[in-house]
Amino acid sequence: MPEPTVQGERYAPGLDGLRAIAVLAVVAYHLGFSWAPGGLLGVGVFFTLSGYLITDLLLDRWIDGGAPLLDFWRRRARRLLPALYVMLIVVGAWVAIAHRDLLAEARGDAWSALLYVNNFWQIAQHSSYFARLGPQPPLQHLWSLAVEEQFYVLWPWLLFALSRVVREAPQSRRLRPRLAGVTLLLAGASALEMALLYHPSLDSTRIYEGTDTRAFGLLFGAALAMVWPRERLSVRIPASARRVLDCLGVLGLAVIVVMFWRTGEYSGFLYQGGLVLLSLATVVVIAVAVHPASRIGRALGVAPLRWIGVRSYGIYLWHLPVIALTNPALAQPSAIRALWQVALSVALAALSWRLIEQPVRQGALARTLRRTRGTGLRALSLPVWLAAIGAAGTAAAALALFLSATPAPLPAVPASATLVVPPAPAPRAASPDGTGPPVMVSRVLSGNPSRSSCASVAYFGDSTSEGLNSPDYLPNPGQRIAAQYARIGVKHQVYEIDGGDSIVESLVGQTDMYTLAHGIERSGYQGCWVFALGTNDTADVAVGSNVSRSARIARMMSIAGSQPVMWVNVRSLLSTGPYAEGAMAAWNAALLRACRRYPNMRVFDWASIVRTQWFIVDGIHYGTPGYRWRARLIADALARAFPAGGRSSRCLVELPQLRHSSPLKLGRSGGENDHP
């Protein structure tokens, strides 16, 4: 979160330009533009900048100057809270009225933001900053505000204690090199913790948003304030020294911009030194920008950049709610939409600066309160009355909506269970037009392809299977997958469906799919296995897991041994991120390659059948029609893969009359083309 600029204080205008660059990078990242994959690193620039500014203030006014610490916190609250409260009120009403599907998450984010624990709230909720399937939460960016506010609360006490323990040389007034050394040790410990906690196959949100693992960015800036106070810098320096300063500034800016441009959010480099490099580059740019002899500082302080930098706090507050709440479902980046989203964000930030931040900073609220003490409410002018009534009414309405509105009910996740289901009534036939069960005119194999040889089925699925046995999605029990399996002759069914799990990774408190399958295998299970997995595994590989696709498939196949196995391949409507369709196609190709090694393995080509209208807005999961079709088609595919009393199909199980533009292609000999 950018530290707001305060006119009248002594900080160089070049810092406003640095703020502008950082906030624009963050905005570009949230807009989803491919040329700014590392734009989220703008937050790291803000951290280092805040560490410098806050520590410089503390040392000058409260540590050396003797001002009461309570005044520091009062000034912080006056600068930060009014704009935040207004944004939360407006966004709360907006979500409660027009985006009720986001209400539950936004409500938690709002209350945790008010208490300045939003980062740990998101971590506790296992909310990923990176691998999201649904719409972008409009308040997710407030985690950085929580980190800085926690720093504002804790750092003054620690700085005061350290300044009393670490003694500097008598002649080093206002320079504290020993204290800076201790601060750098603390920063190193924080960076080391981040590197040690990082694991390429696990989501990085905990270490990305944790105060302990991000403190080094703030502390690097704090250490600079201890050895580079602006009042000791002189404009009268040799020309050679000025050239060195400017060269260092250009180099630091180049490192920052290149990292914005080339460093991806899933790169392990970020957590194993990359963010430290960013902080050090920011330290260099800050040191140059505040020096009165620097030409880089003057260049960064040009009017347009400074105008944006002064309002960067408001831009940061407003940009993500605007983007998240105005993006159409499954929207791809659009230059036109991005332009008006940026324009709206900047306009709201400008209004916030003009009508809220500046008046409160200049004491307008305090003056109004003083007038009412002496003369009562009669002293207030009509515009003030109208503004107060309007603000109070808006806040009350937003709060009422936010507290009383209830989100749309979430589907129940079916628990792992063993089901023995009686045969279902024969399903009605319908046309494959998206309104009912599809008609299937299949090529008949020897045996009975409408019945399966599988008397028992163990089904393993991730969140794309949660609706298959759920009454929330399929109120009619005959449409659920249990009944569909019974229809093809399956008498004994075992289900392991865990939304956030994959073969290797699992959410906190859950168990990975390999371990679950191993437990069933050890219990003596004999029968057929259906693995509707790969969506989360694809994302885990995309974000850097060191367990490959083929190794994941091999793990599950080792559980089944020689028993029949049918995999359900995957598809996505997304074009970017770890759940993108390109990554799904790579998983599907890996399944087909594995078929060559396992004679008992079949792959149901779900990717060639699933229709766009079956998906919900996240582009990954399905609505009621999708789950109704998915349940029936998986059962029909199993009957085709392992038919009763006859010859089973080749590796790829297709339902030809429903096939459309599959990403998988069969070779001329009936084998697989592994390059979709």
C-alpha positions in Angstrom: 0.0 0.0 0.0 1.5 3.4 -0.9 2.4 5.8 1.8 0.3 8.9 1.3 2.2 12.1 0.4 1.8 15.0 2.8 2.3 18.4 1.5 4.5 20.6 3.7 6.8 17.8 4.8 10.3 17.7 3.5 10.3 14.6 1.3 11.5 14.8 -2.3 9.0 15.0 -5.1 10.9 12.2 -6.8 9.4 9.8 -4.3 6.0 10.6 -5.7 7.2 9.6 -9.1 8.4 6.3 -7.6 4.9 5.8 -6.0 3.3 6.5 -9.4 5.4 3.8 -11.2 4.6 1.3 -8.4 0.9 1.9 -8.3 0.6 1.8 -12.1 2.4 -1.6 -12.1 0.0 -3.0 -9.6 -3.0 -1.7 -11.6 -1.6 -3.3 -14.8 -1.1 -6.6 -13.0 -4.7 -6.7 -11.7 -6.0 -5.7 -15.2 -4.3 -9.0 -16.4 -2.0 -7.6 -19.1 0.7 -10.0 -20.2 3.3 -7.3 -20.3 3.1 -6.8 -16.6 3.2 -10.2 -15.0 5.3 -8.9 -12.2 3.3 -5.8 -11.6 2.3 -7.1 -8.2 5.8 -6.3 -7.1 4.8 -2.7 -6.9 3.6 -3.5 -3.4 7.2 -4.4 -2.5 8.3 -1.0 -3.7 5.6 0.6 -1.4 6.8 -1.5 1.5 10.4 -0.3 1.2 9.3 3.3 0.6 7.1 3.2 3.7 9.9 1.7 5.8 12.1 4.6 4.8 9.5 7.4 5.3 8.1 6.1 8.6 11.5 5.4 10.2 12.8 8.8 9.1 9.8 10.5 10.8 10.1 8.4 13.9 13.8 9.1 14.3 13.4 12.8 13.7 10.3 13.7 15.6 9.6 10.9 18.1 13.0 9.3 19.0 15.2 12.3 18.8 12.6 15.1 18.9 10.7 13.8 21.9 7.2 14.1 20.5 4.6 11.7 22.0 4.2 8.5 20.1 0.5 8.8 20.4 0.7 11.7 18.1 2.4 9.5 15.5 -0.5 7.0 15.5 -3.0 9.8 15.4 -1.4 11.2 12.3 -1.3 7.8 10.7 -5.0 7.2 11.4 -5.9 10.7 10.1 -4.0 10.0 6.9 -5.2 6.4 6.2 -8.6 5.7 7.8 -11.1 8.1 6.3 -10.4 7.1 2.7 -10.4 3.4 3.6 -13.7 3.7 5.5 -15.4 5.5 2.5 -14.1 2.9 0.1 -15.4 0.0 2.3 -18.8 1.6 2.6 -19.2 2.1 -1.1 -17.9 -1.3 -2.0 -19.9 -3.0 0.7 -23.1 -1.5 -0.7 -22.1 -2.3 -4.3 -21.4 -5.9 -3.5 -24.5 -6.4 -1.4 -26.7 -5.0 -4.1 -25.1 -6.2 -7.4 -22.6 -9.0 -6.5 -24.2 -11.1 -3.8 -22.0 -14.1 -4.9 -19.0 -12.2 -3.5 -20.7 -11.1 -0.3 -19.5 -13.7 2.1 -15.8 -13.2 1.2 -16.1 -9.5 0.9 -17.7 -9.3 4.4 -14.8 -11.1 6.0 -12.2 -9.1 4.0 -13.9 -5.8 5.1 -14.0 -6.6 8.8 -10.5 -7.9 8.9 -9.3 -4.8 7.0 -10.9 -2.6 9.7 -9.0 -4.6 12.3 -5.8 -4.5 10.2 -5.4 -8.3 10.1 -6.6 -8.8 6.6 -3.5 -10.6 5.5 -3.7 -13.2 8.3 -7.4 -13.5 7.7 -6.9 -14.4 4.1 -4.2 -16.9 5.1 -6.4 -18.5 7.7 -9.2 -18.8 5.1 -6.8 -20.6 2.7 -7.6 -17.8 0.2 -5.1 -18.0 -2.6 -3.8 -14.7 -3.9 -2.7 -16.4 -7.1 -4.7 -19.5 -8.1 -8.2 -18.4 -8.1 -11.0 -20.1 -10.0 -13.8 -17.6 -9.4 -14.2 -13.9 -9.7 -11.5 -11.6 -8.3 -12.4 -10.6 -4.7 -12.8 -6.8 -4.7 -11.0 -6.3 -1.3 -8.2 -8.9 -1.6 -5.6 -6.1 -2.1 -6.1 -4.9 1.5 -3.7 -7.5 2.8 -0.8 -5.0 2.2 -2.6 -2.3 4.2 -2.7 -4.8 7.1 1.0 -5.5 6.8 1.9 -1.8 6.9 -0.5 -1.0 9.8 1.0 -3.8 11.8 4.4 -2.3 11.1 3.2 1.1 12.2 2.0 -0.4 15.5 5.0 -2.6 16.3 8.0 -0.9 14.7 7.9 2.3 16.9 8.2 0.3 20.1 11.0 -1.9 18.6 12.8 1.1 17.2 12.6 2.9 20.5 14.0 -0.2 22.4 16.8 -0.7 19.8 17.8 2.9 19.9 18.3 2.7 23.7 20.2 -0.6 23.5 22.4 0.1 20.4 24.8 2.9 21.2 26.2 4.9 18.3 29.4 6.9 18.2 29.1 10.3 19.9 29.9 12.2 16.7 27.3 10.4 14.6 24.3 12.5 15.4 21.3 11.5 13.3 23.4 8.8 11.7 22.8 5.4 13.2 25.0 2.9 11.3 25.0 0.3 14.1 21.3 0.5 14.5 21.0 0.1 10.7 23.2 -3.0 11.0 20.9 -4.6 13.5 17.9 -3.7 11.3 19.5 -5.4 8.4 20.0 -8.5 10.5 16.3 -8.5 11.2 15.6 -8.0 7.5 17.9 -10.9 6.7 16.0 -13.2 9.1 12.7 -12.3 7.5 14.0 -12.9 4.0 15.6 -16.2 5.1 12.3 -17.3 6.6 10.6 -16.6 3.3 13.1 -18.7 1.4 12.9 -21.6 3.8 9.1 -21.7 3.9 8.8 -21.6 0.1 7.9 -24.9 -1.6 7.4 -25.0 -5.3 4.4 -27.4 -5.1 2.5 -25.4 -2.5 0.6 -22.1 -2.8 2.8 -19.2 -1.9 0.1 -17.0 -0.4 1.3 -17.6 3.2 4.8 -16.3 2.6 3.6 -13.6 0.1 1.2 -12.0 2.6 2.7 -12.9 5.9 3.9 -9.9 7.9 6.9 -11.9 9.2 8.0 -13.0 5.7 7.5 -9.5 4.1 9.0 -7.4 6.9 12.4 -7.4 5.1 11.0 -4.9 2.5 10.0 -2.4 5.2 13.2 -3.0 7.2 15.5 -2.4 4.3 13.9 1.0 3.9 14.2 1.6 7.6 17.9 0.9 7.5 18.3 3.4 4.7 16.6 6.1 6.9 19.2 5.5 9.6 22.2 6.2 7.4 20.8 8.5 4.7 18.7 11.3 6.4 17.8 13.9 3.8 18.7 16.9 5.9 22.3 15.9 5.8 22.4 15.7 2.0 23.9 18.6 0.1 23.3 19.8 -3.4 27.0 20.8 -3.6 28.7 17.6 -4.6 31.3 17.0 -7.3 30.1 16.4 -10.9 31.6 12.9 -10.8 29.5 12.1 -7.6 26.4 13.3 -9.3 27.0 11.1 -12.3 27.5 8.1 -9.9 24.2 8.9 -8.2 22.3 9.2 -11.5 23.8 6.0 -12.8 22.9 4.1 -9.6 19.4 5.6 -9.9 19.0 4.4 -13.5 20.3 1.0 -12.6 17.9 0.7 -9.7 14.9 1.8 -11.8 15.9 -0.6 -14.6 16.0 -3.6 -12.1 12.5 -2.6 -10.8 11.0 -2.2 -14.3 12.5 -5.4 -15.6 11.1 -7.3 -12.7 7.7 -5.8 -13.3 8.0 -6.9 -17.0 9.7 -10.3 -16.8 9.1 -11.8 -13.3 6.0 -14.0 -13.1 3.9 -14.4 -10.0 4.6 -18.1 -9.9 8.4 -17.8 -10.1 10.3 -19.4 -7.3 13.0 -16.8 -7.8 10.7 -14.2 -6.1 10.8 -16.1 -2.8 14.4 -17.1 -3.0 16.0 -13.8 -3.4 13.9 -12.0 -6.0 11.9 -9.9 -3.6 15.1 -9.0 -1.7 16.7 -7.8 -5.0 13.6 -5.7 -5.6 13.9 -4.2 -2.1 17.5 -3.4 -2.6 16.9 -1.8 -6.0 14.2 0.3 -4.4 16.6 1.3 -1.6 19.0 2.6 -4.3 16.3 4.5 -6.1 15.0 6.1 -2.9 18.5 7.1 -1.9 19.0 8.8 -5.2 15.6 10.3 -5.5 15.8 12.1 -2.1 19.3 13.5 -2.8 18.9 17.2 -3.8 21.7 16.9 -6.4 20.2 14.0 -8.3 18.8 14.5 -11.8 17.0 11.2 -11.5 15.0 12.7 -8.5 14.0 15.7 -10.6 13.0 13.4 -13.5 10.8 11.3 -11.2 9.3 14.4 -9.8 7.8 15.7 -13.0 4.2 17.0 -12.7 2.3 14.0 -14.2 4.1 11.4 -12.2 3.9 13.5 -9.1 0.1 14.1 -9.5 -0.4 10.3 -9.7 2.0 9.6 -6.9 0.2 12.1 -4.6 -3.0 10.2 -5.2 -1.5 6.7 -5.3 -3.1 5.7 -2.0 -6.5 6.4 -3.3 -5.7 4.7 -6.7 -4.5 1.7 -4.8 -7.7 1.6 -2.7 -10.1 1.9 -5.5 -8.5 0.2 -8.5 -9.2 -3.5 -7.5 -12.9 -3.0 -6.5 -13.5 -1.2 -9.8 -11.7 -3.9 -11.8 -13.3 -6.8 -9.9 -16.8 -5.5 -9.9 -16.9 -4.3 -13.5 -15.2 -7.1 -15.3 -17.6 -9.4 -17.2 -17.4 -13.1 -16.4 -14.5 -14.9 -18.0 -13.4 -11.6 -19.5 -10.1 -11.5 -21.3 -7.9 -8.3 -21.0 -9.3 -5.5 -23.1 -7.6 -2.2 -23.8 -10.8 -0.2 -24.0 -12.3 -1.7 -20.8 -8.9 -1.2 -19.1 -8.9 2.5 -20.1 -12.2 3.3 -18.6 -11.5 1.2 -15.5 -8.3 3.1 -14.9 -10.0 6.4 -15.6 -12.8 5.6 -13.1 -10.2 4.4 -10.5 -8.2 7.6 -10.9 -11.3 9.8 -10.8 -12.4 8.2 -7.5 -8.9 8.6 -6.1 -8.9 12.3 -7.1 -12.3 12.8 -5.4 -11.1 11.0 -2.3 -8.0 13.2 -2.2 -10.0 16.4 -2.7 -13.0 15.7 -0.6 -11.8 13.4 2.1 -8.0 13.0 2.5 -7.0 16.7 2.1 -9.8 18.2 4.3 -9.2 15.7 7.1 -5.5 16.2 6.9 -5.9 19.9 7.0 -8.1 19.7 10.1 -11.5 20.4 8.6 -13.1 17.7 10.8 -11.4 19.0 13.9 -12.4 22.5 13.2 -16.0 21.5 12.6 -16.1 19.6 16.0 -14.6 22.7 17.7 -17.3 24.9 16.3 -20.1 22.6 17.4 -18.7 22.6 21.0 -19.1 26.3 21.4 -22.2 27.1 19.4 -23.9 23.7 18.9 -25.1 22.2 15.6 -26.6 25.6 14.6 -23.1 26.7 13.5 -23.0 24.2 10.7 -23.7 25.5 7.2 -26.4 23.9 5.0 -23.8 22.2 2.7 -22.1 20.7 5.7 -25.5 19.5 7.1 -26.4 18.0 3.7 -23.0 16.3 3.4 -23.2 14.9 6.9 -26.7 13.6 6.4 -25.9 12.1 3.1 -22.7 10.4 4.4 -24.5 9.1 7.5 -27.4 7.8 5.4 -25.1 6.1 2.9 -23.0 4.5 5.6 -26.1 3.2 7.5 -27.6 1.8 4.3 -24.4 0.2 3.2 -23.9 -1.3 6.7 -27.5 -2.6 6.8 -27.1 -4.2 3.4 -23.7 -5.6 4.2 -24.9 -7.2 7.4 -28.3 -8.4 6.4 -27.8 -9.5 2.8 -27.1 -13.2 2.4 -25.1 -14.7 -0.4 -26.5 -17.3 -2.8 -26.3 -20.7 -1.1 -23.1 -22.6 -1.8 -23.4 -26.2 -2.9 -22.7 -28.9 -0.4 -19.6 -30.8 -0.9 -20.4 -34.5 -0.7 -18.5 -36.3 2.0 -16.4 -39.4 1.3 -18.8 -42.3 1.6 -19.5 -45.9 0.4 -22.8 -46.1 -1.3 -24.9 -49.1 -2.3 -27.5 -47.8 -4.7 -30.5 -49.7 -6.2 -30.8 -49.5 -10.0 -32.3 -46.2 -11.2 -35.2 -46.0 -13.6 -34.3 -46.0 -17.2 -33.4 -42.4 -18.2 -35.5 -40.5 -20.7 -33.8 -39.8 -24.0 -33.5 -36.2 -25.2 -31.6 -34.2 -27.8 -28.0 -33.0 -27.2 -29.1 -29.3 -27.4 -28.1 -28.4 -23.9 -31.5 -29.0 -22.3 -31.6 -32.6 -21.3 -29.7 -35.9 -21.3 -27.9 -36.4 -24.6 -29.0 -38.9 -27.1 -26.2 -41.4 -27.8 -26.0 -43.5 -30.9 -22.8 -45.4 -30.1 -20.8 -47.8 -32.3 -21.6 -51.2 -30.6 -18.7 -53.2 -29.4 -18.8 -56.9 -28.8 -20.7 -57.4 -25.5 -23.1 -55.0 -24.0 -21.8 -51.4 -24.1 -24.8 -50.1 -22.1 -23.7 -52.2 -19.1 -20.3 -52.3 -17.5 -18.3 -55.2 -16.3 -17.4 -53.1 -13.3 -19.4 -54.3 -10.3 -17.5 -52.0 -8.0 -16.3 -48.5 -8.7 -14.0 -46.3 -6.6 -14.4 -42.7 -7.8 -11.8 -39.9 -7.0 -12.6 -36.3 -7.9 -11.7 -32.7 -7.1 -14.0 -29.7 -7.1 -15.1 -30.4 -10.6 -17.0 -33.4 -9.2 -18.6 -31.8 -6.2 -22.0 -31.5 -7.8 -22.3 -35.1 -9.1 -24.0 -36.4 -5.9 -25.1 -33.1 -4.5 -28.8 -32.4 -4.0 -28.0 -28.7 -4.4 -27.1 -29.3 -8.0 -29.1 -32.4 -8.8 -32.3 -32.5 -6.7 -33.5 -35.5 -8.7 -31.6 -38.5 -7.2 -31.9 -40.4 -10.5 -29.7 -37.8 -12.2 -26.8 -38.2 -9.8 -23.8 -40.2 -10.6 -24.6 -42.9 -8.0 -27.8 -43.7 -9.9 -26.1 -43.5 -13.2 -23.5 -46.0 -12.1 -26.3 -48.3 -10.9 -27.9 -48.0 -14.3 -24.9 -49.6 -16.0 -24.7 -52.4 -13.4 -22.4 -51.0 -10.7 -23.5 -52.3 -7.3 -20.8 -51.0 -4.9 -19.5 -47.4 -5.1 -16.9 -45.6 -3.1 -16.4 -41.8 -3.4 -13.5 -39.6 -2.5 -14.2 -36.0 -3.6 -12.2 -33.2 -2.0 -12.5 -29.8 -3.7 -9.0 -28.3 -3.2 -7.0 -31.5 -3.4 -4.8 -33.0 -6.0 -2.8 -36.2 -6.3 0.2 -34.8 -4.5 -1.0 -31.6 -2.7 -3.8 -30.9 -0.4 -5.4 -28.1 1.6 -4.6 -27.8 5.3 -6.6 -30.4 7.2 -7.3 -32.5 4.1 -5.5 -35.5 2.6 -4.1 -35.8 -0.9 -5.7 -38.1 -3.4 -2.8 -40.6 -3.5 -3.0 -41.2 0.2 -6.8 -41.6 0.1 -6.5 -44.1 -2.7 -3.8 -45.9 -0.9 -6.0 -46.3 2.1 -8.8 -47.8 0.0 -6.4 -50.1 -1.8 -5.0 -51.3 1.6 -8.6 -52.1 2.8 -8.7 -54.8 0.2 -10.8 -53.1 -2.5 -11.2 -54.9 -5.8 -12.9 -53.4 -8.7 -12.7 -50.5 -11.2 -11.2 -47.1 -10.5 -12.3 -43.8 -11.9 -10.0 -40.8 -11.5 -11.6 -37.5 -12.4 -8.5 -35.6 -11.4 -6.1 -33.2 -13.1 -7.6 -29.8 -12.8 -5.8 -28.9 -9.6 -2.7 -31.0 -10.6 -2.4 -28.9 -13.7 -2.5 -25.7 -11.6 0.1 -27.1 -9.2 2.5 -28.0 -12.0 1.9 -24.6 -13.5 2.9 -22.8 -10.3 6.1 -24.7 -10.0 5.6 -28.1 -8.5 8.6 -30.4 -8.8 6.3 -33.4 -9.3 5.6 -33.8 -13.0 2.3 -34.7 -14.7 3.6 -38.2 -15.7 4.7 -38.9 -12.1 1.3 -37.9 -10.7 -0.4 -40.2 -13.1 2.0 -43.0 -12.3 1.3 -42.7 -8.6 -2.4 -43.3 -9.0 -1.9 -46.1 -11.5 0.4 -47.8 -9.0 -2.5 -47.9 -6.6 -4.8 -49.6 -9.0 -2.3 -52.2 -10.1 -3.8 -54.4 -12.8 -7.4 -53.4 -12.0 -9.4 -51.4 -14.7 -8.8 -47.7 -14.5 -10.7 -44.9 -16.4 -9.4 -41.3 -16.2 -11.7 -38.4 -17.0 -9.7 -35.7 -18.8 -10.1 -32.0 -18.2 -11.0 -28.8 -19.8 -11.1 -25.1 -18.9 -12.5 -21.9 -20.5 -9.7 -19.8 -19.1 -6.8 -18.6 -21.3 -4.4 -17.3 -18.7 -3.1 -18.4 -15.3 -2.5 -21.9 -13.8 -5.9 -23.1 -14.8 -5.6 -22.1 -18.4 -6.9 -24.4 -21.2 -3.4 -24.7 -22.6 -2.2 -26.2 -19.4 -5.2 -28.6 -19.3 -4.4 -29.8 -22.8 -0.9 -30.6 -21.6 -2.4 -32.8 -18.8 -4.6 -34.5 -21.3 -1.7 -35.3 -23.6 0.2 -36.8 -20.6 -2.8 -39.0 -19.9 -2.7 -40.4 -23.5 1.0 -41.0 -23.3 0.5 -43.0 -20.1 -2.1 -45.2 -21.9 0.7 -46.7 -23.9 2.3 -48.0 -20.8 -0.8 -49.3 -19.0 -3.0 -51.8 -20.8 -5.7 -51.5 -18.1 -6.0 -47.7 -18.5 -8.6 -45.8 -20.5 -9.1 -42.1 -20.9 -12.7 -40.7 -21.3 -12.5 -37.7 -23.6 -14.7 -35.4 -21.6 -12.8 -32.4 -23.1 -14.3 -33.1 -26.5 -17.9 -33.2 -25.2 -18.3 -30.6 -22.5 -20.1 -27.5 -23.8 -19.4 -23.9 -22.9 -22.9 -23.4 -21.5 -22.3 -26.1 -18.9 -19.7 -24.0 -17.1 -20.4 -21.5 -14.4 -18.7 -18.0 -14.5 -15.3 -19.2 -13.2 -14.7 -21.3 -16.4 -13.8 -24.4 -14.4 -16.8 -25.7 -12.6 -20.3 -26.6 -13.8 -23.9 -25.7 -13.2 -26.8 -28.1 -12.8 -27.0 -29.0 -16.6 -23.3 -29.6 -16.6 -23.3 -31.9 -13.6 -26.4 -33.8 -14.9 -24.6 -34.4 -18.2 -21.3 -35.1 -16.5 -22.8 -37.8 -14.3 -24.5 -39.6 -17.2 -21.6 -39.4 -19.6 -19.0 -40.6 -17.1 -21.2 -43.7 -16.5 -21.8 -44.3 -20.2 -18.1 -43.9 -20.8 -17.3 -46.5 -18.2 -19.7 -48.9 -19.8 -18.0 -48.3 -23.1 -14.5 -48.6 -21.7 -15.2 -51.8 -19.8 -18.4 -53.3 -21.3 -20.2 -56.3 -19.7 -19.1 -59.6 -21.2 -17.2 -58.1 -24.2 -14.1 -56.5 -25.6 -13.2 -53.2 -24.1 -12.4 -50.1 -26.1 -9.0 -48.7 -27.0 -7.3 -46.1 -24.8 -9.3 -43.1 -25.7 -13.0 -43.5 -24.9 -15.1 -41.2 -27.1 -18.8 -40.7 -27.5 -18.6 -39.7 -31.2 -22.1 -38.2 -31.6 -21.2 -35.6 -29.0 -17.7 -34.9 -29.9 -16.8 -31.3 -30.9 -13.5 -29.7 -31.5 -11.6 -31.9 -29.1 -8.1 -30.8 -28.2 -7.1 -34.5 -28.5 -6.6 -36.1 -31.9 -6.3 -39.7 -32.8 -3.6 -40.8 -35.1 -4.3 -42.7 -38.3 -3.5 -46.0 -36.7 -5.8 -45.4 -33.8 -3.0 -44.3 -31.5 -2.6 -40.9 -29.9 -1.1 -37.7 -31.2 0.5 -36.3 -28.1 0.8 -32.9 -29.5 -2.7 -31.4 -29.4 
